[in-house]
Amino acid sequence: MKTSRIIILLLTFLILTAHLTLSETSTWSSSTLTFNGFDLLSMAVSPSGRYFAVVLGDRSYYSRTLRIYDASLNVVDTLQLSSFSEVSVSFLNDTYLVIAEYIWSSQVPFSYIHLLNLKEGKLLTSPKIPATYLQSINKAVVVGRTLYLLTPRYLLGLDIDTLSKTYIRGFLNRGLELLAINQSLFILSVETHCPLCLMQNEKNLTIVTPSGEKSITYCHVLQMVNLPNNRAGILYDNGTLAECTVQGGAPFCYGKTQVPVPVNLASEPNYKLLYALNIAGLEVNLIVFNVSDGITRKYHLPLPYAKGDIIGLRVYDDGYFLAWDNDTIVLGSPAGFEGIIKAETRVIDAFYAGEKIYVASPNRVTIFERKIPSELHSLRLDAFSEDGTPISNFTVLINGKRISSNDSSVSLWLPRGVYNITVSSPKHYSTTFTLNLSSDIRKSIVLKRIRYSLIVHASTSTGDQPDVLVYRGNTPIARGVGILKVDLLPGNYTLQISYGNTSVLKKVELLNYTEISITLNTTPPLVPEKPHNQTSTQPPMNSTEAEYIIMYGEKTCPECQRTKETLQKLSVKVFFKDIAGNQTYLNEYDTLYQLCGAGNLRIVPLTLVFKGNNLIAVVAGSLPAEGWSEVLKMNFSGKTLVIMDNGGQALRDLNSTLIYEIAVKGLTSLNSSSKPKENILPLILVLAASDSVNPCTFMIFAVLVTAVMSFSGRRKATITAASFISAVYISYMTLGLGLIHFIASFTWLKYVVGLLSIIAGAYSLAVGTIAWREGCREDKRAFPRGLMRLSERLRGLNKLKDKVNVIQQNLLTKARSGGIYASFLAGVLVSFTLLPCSSGPYLVASYVLSQEDTATAIGMLLLYNLVFVLPLVLIAAGVIIGGKLLMMVDFATVQLNALRRWTGILLGIILVLLGVFIVFFH
């Protein structure tokens, strides 16, 4: 009997505990959004879970589309972004979405920042930000009227109203964390590529304030932490935690304490918790340490882990976390596990917001929402300070069960009953109350902040009692005479002690009970003599140092300004070229970056050190003052030191004369002096001549002009021929201009052009070797059976070509009756049907001309197309004038038709050789 009672009591206790710890008593419903034909490239969820944004990519055309949905999967907004781009998104709040768009297909890659107001549907776009690689957003914060974005390569500041760039800082290796505290930015980054330094966890802590920025390098650093007393903290790899503040505009860290468990990562979005993921064998364990209350929680994650799996994990500031492995997702909280969910596909990312789980898969988004059993009631507690500010971390003690939250609210599902609840928070007085839970309740709790006594004893050297004023910022909040006692909130204050015309200011940091004694010196101080003007102690340049430096950068770039000031202090002449406001300088920068082999990141500044016209060194990025001193003293006898954008160094045999010409005289003079137009003239003429030989076109055109001549007379035939030839010339000229512009915009297209040239040449060789062509007829028996089958299948599938042929025949019929417009349209259509059969040379010519300046390219293209239509002009003249000229044209046509096999072989060899040259040597 006693045994059965004990069992019943234990079962009752376990049921109540299961409800209270929110284990797997609840089930989950799901809704899925599928993106057919698109890949899900990136995703973000707003803090409350009200909206989520997805970036979709198309594999065929590399298009990029941004879509914003609400939690019910309704489309809120859509934005079409640039093709050939990388896009990342981040929500500032439920109103603003930040979009970073990196365009990598341009000659000089660049980026845009977009700010989308979801409530108003207003989109704000930044000006083009050249030479920046904004591939992802680690953190986005707003300080004052400035939007700061932390990416792995840059910290970018933009005016919130115009999105114009106000600040940019490049990281030598990688940007890690960004924390905004009291109008100051704390940035943790890695500024080295030295393997030994990386093994020692060397990192830079940078403080950005309205007055400037300063950095300090620390070793053995793991993470930056947001401490509860509105300070930044630094976690070291030996498990100690130091507090950091701003002192004299620079970071100052002190007061190390020991963290009781090994942790190495910080929670999102504001780094309030520390955690570590440990895998032992096939067991996956999570350790979470709450910095504010010192509580450690350990979880054994029920994931189907197999060796080699990559575990996904998000730990949030309120103590909730998501972990996933393949298709299994685990949701946990400070109270325990909330649920284990099976997704239908592999999980690539997951988010928890608004009590919903957002799961991203390769081509879909699934939202999981908890189904609460009807016998439980919802209790939500919202904590506020007395001034109405939400409290970001507090603890709830409910019937002896402790539950912590690092958010401004905590939600529980509890059975009906009476509960004794105590709510407490660091720096606040706790409150206790009793609650009878019989329905869903949401309750706001107001906690008063703890105040500390500040006592000031003030006197003068003459024994008088001065006035004592206490300021918070610029606002006076308390006053006394001789002595002042006041209870104040923790924070920074200013004391002003005044007597007569004498006063003194003292900064006070109030963290606990503080008592201060101050004596005001009322005797006039001795004024020392001002020192005479002193001369600079900077040693003059000697004969081994560089004569001048040319620097490419941006006026708003702090690293550029710092480098320029450092070099000027070393008495070096610096010629600064701003690439942000000058397209010519930007082109020079891009060309020199490639010529010097400075890397692929396109960072600024790019600094060239000259002695006379000899290039001594090239530096991508910045160096400390000591590093510049060493560089300026170097001389490697004809070799150039290149410090690349990834931190690597190399001694290279660079063409100093060429680089000097570009940097000093510009690209224009280089093009005019080193690349004369005549160099490419023979190649263009050969390609145009080979392209112009097309017996199929000759026959069609000759029949057209002859028919018009017979039915409508010589005058009508001349107009029809001129209309047809003009259409061909204009169409091919337009096509050439488009090809030149397109190829010039995408440098990687040289490989495509080279490959197509090789394919076209190989085809021409095969056809010239296998078949003997007579006019437009082919002896199909000479072709291999496989090649014929492939050709027939392609023609059979090309229904569009059949429709175009019908239209073409109708136009040619109308043109034979003397229709000028019909002959022009027929010429346009023929240009894009019959003529591209020999368009391999035109593609190669377009690539060659894309390397020239605009005037040269257009002039050569006009000449190419003149040669291209010259046979049509001769045919028209022969038909219209007749006589001996017609006989000569017929003879030339017959001879060309007979030699078509050999011209095809010759053209194939030229195209193959040009393709190989373009791919491997150009």
Buried (B, 14 or more C-beta within 10 A) or exposed (E): EEEEEEEEEEEEEEEBEEBBBBBEBBEBEBEBBEBEEBEBBBBBBBBEBBBBBBBBBEEEEEBBBBBBBBBEEEEBBEBEBBEBBBBBBBBBEBBBBBBBBBBBBBEBBBBBBBBBEBEEEEEBEBBBBBBBBBBBBBBBBBBEEBBBBBBBBBBBBBBBEEBEBBBBBBBBBEBBBBBBBEEBBBBBBBBBEEEEBEEBBBBBBBBBBEEEBBBBEBEBBBBBBBBBEEBBBBBBBEBBBBBBBBEEBBBBBEEBEEBEBEBBBBBBBBBBBBBBBEBEEEEBEBBBBBBBBEBBBEBEBEBEBEEEBEBBBBBBBBBBBBBBBBBBBBBBBBBBBBBBBEBEBEBBBBBBBBEBBBBBBEBBBBBBBBEBEEEBBBBEBBBBBEEEEEBBBBBBBBEEBEBBBBBBBBBBBBEEEEBEBBBBBEBBEEBEEEBEBEEEBEEEBBBEBBBBEBBBBBBBEEEEBBBBBBBBEEEEEBEBEBEBEBEBBBBBBBBBBBBEEBEBEEEBEBEEEBEBEBEBEBEEEEEEEEEEEEEEEEEEBEEEBBBBBBBBBBEBBBBBBBBBEBBEEBEBEBEBBBBBEEEEBBBBBBBBBEBBBBBEBBBBBBBBBBBEEBBBBBBBBBBEEEEBEEBBEBEEEEBBBBBBBBBEEEEEEBEBEBBBBBBBEBBEEBBEEEEEBEEBEEBBBBBBBBBBBBBBBBBBBBEBBBBBBEEBEEEBBBBBBBBBBBBBBBBBBEBBBEBBEEBBEBBEBBEBBBEBBBBBBBBBBBBBEBBEBEEBEBEEEEBEEEBBEEEEEEEEEEEEEEEBEEEBEEBBBBBBBBBBEBBBBBBBBBBEBBBBEBBBBBBBBBBBBBBBBEEBBBBBBEBBBBBBBBBBBBBBBBBBEEEEBBEEBBEBBEEBBEEBBEBBBBBBBBBBEBBBEBBEEE
